[in-house]
Amino acid sequence: MLTSLFPPRRIGFPDRSLKALMDSAKIVDHQIIGQHHERMKSAKVFVICMSVFCAAGSQMAECTEFLVFYMGGQSNMDGYGKVAELPASLNRSHDSIRIFHGNPAADQSEDGGKGLWTTLMPGHGAGFSSNGSRNKYSPQFGPELSFGTELQKLLPGRKIALIKYSRGGTSIHVDAARYFGCWDPDYNEGNGINQYDHFLKTVINATSWDDIDGDGSRDRLIPAGIVWMQGESDGSFDEEIAGEYKDNLKKLMLAVQAAFRVDDIPVVIGRISDSGRNDEGKVWVKGDLIRAQQAAYVEEFQPAALVTTTDKYGYSDPWHYDTEGFIDLGRQFAIEMARLLEE
């Protein structure tokens, strides 16, 4: 699973067309291919060779290799765990793990995806921002903290790097976006910029660094997995929107995989759950349908896994897990990711 490496060269543009990449990713929907071809081509994103940091002709031994995991979604990926409630083992810098957290931004904004590589530490939760030169940390954290530390334990001897871009309230379906934003890769409203573009900009910015750990040697980034926590917004409207979730998730995950130029990169999904904290006793009106759609996606598209422990978590408000929940969510993501990588 970890042998699909990008060729060792540093270029800013692809040597293959998007259609060829989609073909290699086993995407047979020609409509999707055609739509994405123009969109990606104009964005100049197809892109980034994740191992380009080792220049052609150099010895691979000179490069430090990092396994790269993308973490995306909406507010329960942002994270509402309280840093002040973290155990000492997590409430510190984790020097062996690197993270690039793209600045969250609304659709139409041109500020999304700015960031810099830093040591993993608390503060990458809701309220985090970056101007590309400096990060502004939050008093909250998300699943990235325990995901990174647990994965380091499960994959001893491998260096871990995380790329995070998420934004609270966002949907995949454009009709569920409201003012939060949507992830539909075919979004074309206004200036055409949406959450998927911010993800792409995050990846472009993250892979523009040739030394992500600051040790003076060039680094090689190996795309290794996708972690996705989202679906609540798509389950907040009607059956039509919720009923399209599996197909929309499929299209988005294929586009994310294609952006990393690896067609079998594992995907771990967090199952949405409901606090029941409103007058009706059900916050996500079509949440059960979204859960069924998530399970159907994982069953149909492999390698993929579904984390279901979310049903056991406590809540800090009607929408977000509590501190213990976010710690366990990250650990469960890591356990499932490590299992998929071993298969």
Phi and psi in degrees as a GROMACS rama.xvg file:
@    title "Ramachandran Plot"
@    xaxis  label "Phi"
@    yaxis  label "Psi"
@TYPE xy
-100.508  18.028  LEU-2
-96.6236  -6.23752  THR-3
-82.6082  84.672  SER-4
-103.525  148.315  LEU-5
-75.1614  149.496  PHE-6
-64.9826  147.959  PRO-7
-77.584  86.4045  PRO-8
-153.235  160.362  ARG-9
-118.187  107.246  ARG-10
-140.353  160.205  ILE-11
-100.003  -11.8572  GLY-12
-130.988  156.014  PHE-13
-75.0925  158.375  PRO-14
-103.556  4.63757  ASP-15
-132.195  149.391  ARG-16
-72.6393  160.548  SER-17
-60.1581  -37.8966  LEU-18
-60.9926  -41.3422  LYS-19
-64.0791  -39.563  ALA-20
-65.3189  -42.1099  LEU-21
-63.8065  -40.0867  MET-22
-59.745  -43.6748  ASP-23
-66.6111  -25.5428  SER-24
-86.7579  7.49806  ALA-25
65.8099  32.3731  LYS-26
-89.8257  119.259  ILE-27
-106.498  -2.48462  VAL-28
-79.0054  101.54  ASP-29
-66.8353  -26.931  HIS-30
-64.9053  -44.0172  GLN-31
-61.2235  -44.3534  ILE-32
-57.9595  -48.2842  ILE-33
-63.633  -42.6617  GLY-34
-65.5068  -43.2935  GLN-35
-71.0568  -28.3167  HIS-36
-59.0215  -50.7763  HIS-37
-68.8402  -39.6174  GLU-38
-63.739  -49.1095  ARG-39
-69.4802  -39.0056  MET-40
-60.522  -43.392  LYS-41
-69.1654  -29.5186  SER-42
-82.0399  -9.50724  ALA-43
55.8278  45.9625  LYS-44
-108.949  -6.9894  VAL-45
-96.6629  65.4542  PHE-46
-152.851  -114.151  VAL-47
-90.1635  123.063  ILE-48
-86.809  115.403  CYS-49
-69.0207  -14.5269  MET-50
-108.782  16.6697  SER-51
-66.1395  -12.0052  VAL-52
-69.7862  -16.9479  PHE-53
-96.2868  105.78  CYS-54
-64.2604  152.926  ALA-55
-57.0802  135.672  ALA-56
93.9533  -13.6959  GLY-57
-81.8711  160.897  SER-58
-84.1657  135.548  GLN-59
-59.6111  -28.7051  MET-60
-62.4062  -21.2215  ALA-61
-79.0092  -11.4468  GLU-62
-98.8233  138.941  CYS-63
-87.1375  125.682  THR-64
-95.7971  133.098  GLU-65
-121.868  134.162  PHE-66
-81.0992  127.594  LEU-67
-107.038  130.713  VAL-68
-124.339  127.5  PHE-69
-92.4935  135.412  TYR-70
-122.757  120.716  MET-71
-143.624  171.166  GLY-72
141.731  -143.345  GLY-73
-118.916  -146.054  GLN-74
-64.7653  -30.2852  SER-75
-79.9223  -2.96855  ASN-76
-92.6661  -37.2913  MET-77
-49.5007  -61.72  ASP-78
109.445  129.318  GLY-79
-123.008  18.9189  TYR-80
-68.6273  146.301  GLY-81
-92.3088  121.332  LYS-82
-56.9469  -37.7426  VAL-83
-63.3232  -18.5611  ALA-84
-99.8217  3.13872  GLU-85
-70.2773  145.545  LEU-86
-68.7853  157.881  PRO-87
-58.5997  -30.9646  ALA-88
-65.1804  -24.9855  SER-89
-105.313  -24.3482  LEU-90
-84.7833  63.9998  ASN-91
-164.236  172.729  ARG-92
-77.7763  142.817  SER-93
-115.012  91.0022  HIS-94
-63.3282  -23.3789  ASP-95
-86.0438  -4.07304  SER-96
-118.95  131.892  ILE-97
-108.791  150.771  ARG-98
-141.557  138.318  ILE-99
-116.551  113.035  PHE-100
-109.054  109.956  HIS-101
-71.5238  137.447  GLY-102
-59.4361  122.81  ASN-103
-70.823  139.138  PRO-104
-148.923  156.983  ALA-105
-73.6177  161.163  ALA-106
-55.4212  148.222  ASP-107
81.2894  -20.1775  GLN-108
-73.5811  149.898  SER-109
-105.356  12.1345  GLU-110
-98.6526  -1.7575  ASP-111
-70.9815  145.501  GLY-112
88.3939  -2.36914  GLY-113
-69.277  144.646  LYS-114
177.765  -172.567  GLY-115
-155.953  154.292  LEU-116
-75.6257  129.327  TRP-117
-140.933  173.146  THR-118
-71.7946  139.588  THR-119
-64.4917  129.792  LEU-120
-154.574  167.128  MET-121
-62.786  153.551  PRO-122
116.344  5.02452  GLY-123
-95.5509  29.7854  HIS-124
-94.2183  -166.469  GLY-125
-55.9367  133.397  ALA-126
102.277  -10.7714  GLY-127
-66.0216  145.715  PHE-128
-151.074  164.793  SER-129
-150.34  141.94  SER-130
-102.979  8.21319  ASN-131
92.9576  -17.8525  GLY-132
-113.512  -26.7638  SER-133
-149.055  138.165  ARG-134
-91.8054  142.573  ASN-135
-108.555  111.469  LYS-136
-85.7753  157.919  TYR-137
-106.105  156.645  SER-138
-77.4494  10.2761  PRO-139
-124.348  163.048  GLN-140
-137.999  163.503  PHE-141
-120.215  -165.883  GLY-142
-68.8265  -11.2694  PRO-143
-59.6934  -32.8646  GLU-144
-66.4684  -54.8207  LEU-145
-78.2308  -24.1967  SER-146
-63.2735  -50.2004  PHE-147
-62.9432  -45.0485  GLY-148
-70.5398  -39.1167  THR-149
-69.2532  -39.9581  GLU-150
-64.858  -35.331  LEU-151
-60.6375  -37.4524  GLN-152
-68.9064  -39.1001  LYS-153
-78.3267  -20.9142  LEU-154
-122.609  65.4411  LEU-155
-62.2674  141.353  PRO-156
87.4392  -6.75055  GLY-157
-107.376  140.014  ARG-158
-86.5266  137.707  LYS-159
-111.712  133.957  ILE-160
-131.439  135.62  ALA-161
-113.602  137.038  LEU-162
-115.615  120.186  ILE-163
-119.792  129.974  LYS-164
-144.581  121.093  TYR-165
-150.355  162.66  SER-166
-150.954  128.269  ARG-167
-60.605  142.31  GLY-168
82.5867  -5.71555  GLY-169
-76.5159  150.056  THR-170
-115.685  170.224  SER-171
-89.785  -44.4962  ILE-172
-69.5943  130.509  HIS-173
-63.5115  -29.3347  VAL-174
-79.1543  -5.12881  ASP-175
-107.892  6.69509  ALA-176
-71.214  -35.6202  ALA-177
49.6429  -137.218  ARG-178
-95.2668  3.86807  TYR-179
-83.2949  -39.8644  PHE-180
121.579  165.229  GLY-181
-136.069  161.276  CYS-182
-103.979  2.15174  TRP-183
-56.7357  117.914  ASP-184
-61.6123  -19.5714  PRO-185
-97.1777  14.0889  ASP-186
-58.1419  132.587  TYR-187
-139.743  22.3569  ASN-188
-80.1786  150.169  GLU-189
55.8612  -125.939  GLY-190
-83.691  2.97954  ASN-191
83.0822  -0.671738  GLY-192
-89.0509  127.558  ILE-193
-140.836  -162.576  ASN-194
-64.7213  -33.93  GLN-195
-64.6949  -38.0682  TYR-196
-64.409  -39.4169  ASP-197
-65.5216  -37.3984  HIS-198
-59.5153  -48.3695  PHE-199
-60.6095  -41.728  LEU-200
-64.7399  -37.232  LYS-201
-59.7004  -46.2547  THR-202
-64.5829  -43.7774  VAL-203
-58.6125  -47.5134  ILE-204
-65.9254  -40.8366  ASN-205
-63.9772  -37.4989  ALA-206
-90.2871  4.6376  THR-207
-83.009  -8.8634  SER-208
-87.0816  135.69  TRP-209
-99.2899  -3.95586  ASP-210
-145.785  91.7793  ASP-211
-81.1793  -16.1161  ILE-212
-108.864  2.02212  ASP-213
67.9487  24.6463  GLY-214
-94.8381  4.04696  ASP-215
89.7916  -5.08545  GLY-216
-111.719  151.539  SER-217
-73.4625  149.826  ARG-218
-116.072  149.778  ASP-219
-115.541  121.418  ARG-220
-100.678  126.049  LEU-221
-112.391  108.489  ILE-222
-59.3046  125.353  PRO-223
-128.147  -19.6824  ALA-224
-177.862  160.675  GLY-225
-124.476  132.823  ILE-226
-118.745  126.548  VAL-227
-129.659  122.246  TRP-228
-126.732  101.302  MET-229
-170.904  161.828  GLN-230
136.286  -16.6818  GLY-231
-60.4954  -43.0827  GLU-232
-66.346  -37.9099  SER-233
-67.3318  -20.324  ASP-234
-96.0946  12.8204  GLY-235
-100.572  4.28321  SER-236
-122.724  -111.074  PHE-237
-119.858  176.49  ASP-238
-66.998  -30.5813  GLU-239
-64.1707  -47.3327  GLU-240
-65.7852  -48.4606  ILE-241
-63.7665  -35.5212  ALA-242
-69.3431  -16.1212  GLY-243
-94.8513  4.84279  GLU-244
-63.7042  -43.1304  TYR-245
-59.8146  -46.5336  LYS-246
-65.89  -38.7304  ASP-247
-67.483  -38.6786  ASN-248
-65.8466  -40.4757  LEU-249
-58.5903  -49.5413  LYS-250
-61.2803  -43.3084  LYS-251
-66.8739  -45.0873  LEU-252
-66.1049  -35.488  MET-253
-63.9914  -38.985  LEU-254
-68.1821  -38.1391  ALA-255
-66.383  -44.9936  VAL-256
-59.1263  -43.1515  GLN-257
-63.6986  -35.5524  ALA-258
-62.3532  -30.5121  ALA-259
-91.2418  -0.944205  PHE-260
58.5401  35.3585  ARG-261
-134.469  119.721  VAL-262
-84.1255  -14.7166  ASP-263
-119.05  26.3626  ASP-264
-64.5853  130.118  ILE-265
-65.3848  147.937  PRO-266
-123.976  125.44  VAL-267
-113.372  124.986  VAL-268
-108.467  137.41  ILE-269
-93.293  125.046  GLY-270
-73.4797  130.496  ARG-271
-68.9077  154.364  ILE-272
-138.86  174.759  SER-273
-129.286  129.556  ASP-274
-75.5276  -23.1716  SER-275
71.443  13.2544  GLY-276
-90.7705  65.1608  ARG-277
-154.172  178.009  ASN-278
-63.0094  -30.1798  ASP-279
-85.6906  -12.0326  GLU-280
76.8796  15.4148  GLY-281
-152.213  109.367  LYS-282
-75.9626  -44.9834  VAL-283
-99.7596  102.059  TRP-284
-60.3505  -31.422  VAL-285
-115.727  29.6132  LYS-286
-61.1225  -37.8622  GLY-287
-62.8423  -37.1073  ASP-288
-69.0322  -39.7352  LEU-289
-61.2458  -43.4104  ILE-290
-59.6993  -42.0551  ARG-291
-65.3196  -38.1483  ALA-292
-67.7213  -38.6251  GLN-293
-62.4373  -45.3038  GLN-294
-62.5511  -40.304  ALA-295
-64.4008  -39.1384  ALA-296
-60.5395  -48.7878  TYR-297
-64.3964  -36.0097  VAL-298
-67.6377  -37.316  GLU-299
-86.9401  -33.2199  GLU-300
-117.246  118.977  PHE-301
-121.649  150.995  GLN-302
-82.8189  128.212  PRO-303
-152.521  156.707  ALA-304
-145.039  154.926  ALA-305
-120.482  121.744  LEU-306
-86.566  121.251  VAL-307
-112.416  1.25242  THR-308
-69.728  -8.3389  THR-309
-58.4453  -25.6813  THR-310
-63.7221  -20.295  ASP-311
-93.663  -5.58223  LYS-312
-80.9975  149.563  TYR-313
-82.4304  171.376  GLY-314
-126.704  145.135  TYR-315
-92.1606  -15.6499  SER-316
-162.158  -176.654  ASP-317
-63.4121  -16.5118  PRO-318
-115.183  -21.9823  TRP-319
-126.153  144.849  HIS-320
-67.1474  164.239  TYR-321
-90.2624  -177.779  ASP-322
-57.4298  -49.0703  THR-323
-61.4344  -36.8429  GLU-324
-63.2448  -44.324  GLY-325
-67.0336  -35.1884  PHE-326
-63.489  -46.6302  ILE-327
-69.0948  -36.5501  ASP-328
-58.6587  -46.6171  LEU-329
-61.143  -40.849  GLY-330
-65.2762  -42.6561  ARG-331
-65.5888  -38.4068  GLN-332
-57.3858  -44.2503  PHE-333
-65.2103  -43.2318  ALA-334
-61.0514  -46.2939  ILE-335
-68.1558  -38.1133  GLU-336
-64.5486  -45.7441  MET-337
-61.0687  -38.0585  ALA-338
-64.0321  -44.256  ARG-339
-63.8694  -37.8628  LEU-340
-68.5091  -26.1603  LEU-341
-82.7949  -17.6007  GLU-342
